[in-house]
Amino acid sequence: MLGEYRITGRRTSDIAASVEAGVASGELPPGSPLPPMRELAGVLGVNPNTVAAAYRTLRERGVIETAGRRGSRVRSRPSSTPRDALRMVLPAGVRDVAQGNPDVSLLPALDGALAAAARRHGRTPTLYGADPVAPDLARIARADFDADAVPPGPVAVTSGALDAIERVLAAHLRPGDAVAVEDPGWGAVLDLVPALGMRLLPVAVDDDGPRVDAAARALAAGARALVVTSRAQNPTGAAVSGERAAELRELLARYPGVLLIEDDHGHGIVDLPLHPLGGVTRHWAVIRSTAKAYGPDLRLAVLTGDEVTLDRVRGRQRLGPGWVSRLLQYAVVELWTAHAVDRAAVARAYAERRDALVEALWERGVRAHGRSGLNVWVPVADETVVVARLLAAGWGVAPGAAFRVEAGPGVRLTVSGLDVAEVPALADAVVAAVRPGVPGGRND
């Protein structure tokens, strides 16, 4: 079953380490089936419970997955190989529209805010036992949530949106639980869920957010949590519309025990209104990161939610990092109070580039999606071929495999570094890559 690779060990930790070593070396490639527990226990001369515990450890670490009677196998992408580690190295001279980063020219300078934060810290140093959230940060964040009709709740601060999602999931779910996640969706979440030992249930997405029928199937199949991107969904640019929000709220009302996590990915960079879903289920959280509007290196996100969820998140945080640096919190307060980012202007800048590209592609007969945010998603028949053709034409795009589970193939184009004058050339290159030699280049 395992070819030449031999699993060794007599203790749970040793057996698990042996499998991980095989995965790391490539001797147990993705998809490799593992022996049935009793069979391996007989080979190793140990109790089957020892092997069962080792397999459970490997599942919780995101190394293997178990599919009932079909047994266990190495995950198609073990947690040791996250999707963002599979990025292409682009040759010199290739125009990069793959990375998903914000436009640096639209980010505020941080020197003044950091200097002000340092002066404030000098006057009142942060010591052990202080409130983990700076009171003025919590006040401003809560007022911002209130303005968008997010239900009342306390505020916590984490090291970015993904940190928040992980902490909220861990506050309520356990290994083996199912999590409904957008497909295509943020690759980091698609890796995080199985890395926590949880099961992914993909939910199809259209321009208005998660499709209600797909979400209903996932919830009926036993999903204990649903993760939704409110605006600027990565990679499709979807934004939850008012009508879709009403439909999803009606659906969630039938599943009050489901944990709802909303990632407002477009906060600060889009001008579409937020249509929050939180408050329908007993446990929920809404997350806003500073990354896209103020800079990824700030590593700060604010979240609110129900009392129980936020209490668990903050309690567990105290046992780990304790708190997110008050220096960073003070710097964000400075940026917010100084209105360092003109949100409307930033939203217009991204929308101008994104809309121009989507329109140019549709005019050329190529279907494309990009309702909000930094990215445009183009469904294709064979993403490997399209990526290669675009690379040869001087354009580096992100392959859809980094963002999907069951969704059809596609490519993601990030517009943040794109000049509107470049749009026609990029659109022509996409058409040639999608359907070479076919007038109009239709991809539908």
C-alpha positions, 0 to 999 in steps of 0.5 A: 500500500505504501510502496517502499516507505515503511512506517515505524514506531511503537508510541503514538508520537513516534508513529505520527512523526514517521508518517510526517517524515514520509510526507515531508520527504515526498516518499508519501506523496499527496493522496497516498493511502495509509494502512488500516489501523489494525493492519498497521498495529499488527505490523508494528506490534502495538495496540490498535488504539495506539495507531488510532491515536497517531492517526487522530494526531495527524488529522488534527495537524492537517497531515492526513484526512479520513473518509469513513470506510475509505480509510485514511490518506495523505491530504492533497495539500498537507498543512506543511505545504500551504497554498501560498507556498506554491506561488510561481517565481516570475521571470524578469520582465513579466508583469505581475498581476498575481500577488493580491497585494494592495497598491503601495501608493494608496497606503498611508505613511506609517512613520508619523503614526508609529512615532506618535504611538511610541510617544504615547507608550513612553508616557504610559508603558503597557505592562502585564495585566493591562486591558488587551484592547486599547480603550480608544481603539475599541471605542472607534472600532465599535462605533464603526461597527455600529455605523454598519448595523453590526449587532452590539458586542464586545471588541477584541484585537488579533494579529490579522483576520486569519488569526481571528478566524482561527481563534473563533473556530477554535472557540467552538469547534473541535477536530472532525467538525465540518466548516462551510467555506466559500468555493472558490475562496481565500486559500489561507482559510481553505488550508486553515480548516483542515490544518485544525483537523476540521472538514471542509464543506465547499459553498459555491459563490456568485457575484452576490456572495455565497449561494443560498442553495449551496449554503443550505446543502452544507448546513443540512450536511452538518456544517457547524460553522459558516465562513462568509466574506462580506465584501471584496471576496478573494478571489472573485470580488463578490460582495454580499448584496442586501437581497442575498443577506436577507436570504442567508439570514432566513436560512441561518435562522433555521440553524441557530447552533451554527457558528457564523464568521463574517470576514469584512475583507473589503473594509476601507477599500470598497464603497459598497454597503455592508449587509451583516448577517451576525446576530441570527445565530447564537454565536457569531463574529465580524472581523475587520483587518487593517491589511488592505487599507493601511498595510499588511505589516500592521498585523492587526484586526478588530472583531466583535461578536456575541459575549460567549465567543469574544470571552473565549477568544480573549481568554485563550489569547491571554494564555498564548500571546497575551495581547496584540502590541499596544504600539500597533494599536496606538498606531492604528488609532492615530491612523484612524483619527487622522483619517490617513486613508481617504476610503472613498478615493481608495475605493474609486481607484480600485474600482476604476481599474477593476471595472475597466478590466471586467468590461474589457474582457466582457467586450471581448467575449470573456466572462469575468467577475469582479464586483468589489475589491482588488481582484478579477476572477476569470473562469477558464477551461484549463487554468494550467494552460492559460497561466502558461500562455499568459506567462509567455505573453509577459503576464503573471496571473494566479492559478485558480487551484490556490483558491478552490475545492470543487469549483471549476478552474479559473485564474485570478488577476489582481488590479492593484498594481495595474494602470488603466492604460494597461487594461486593453493589452492585458485583456487581449492577452487573456483572450488569446490565452483562453481561446487562442485563434477563436474570434471573441475568445468566449470562455462560456 
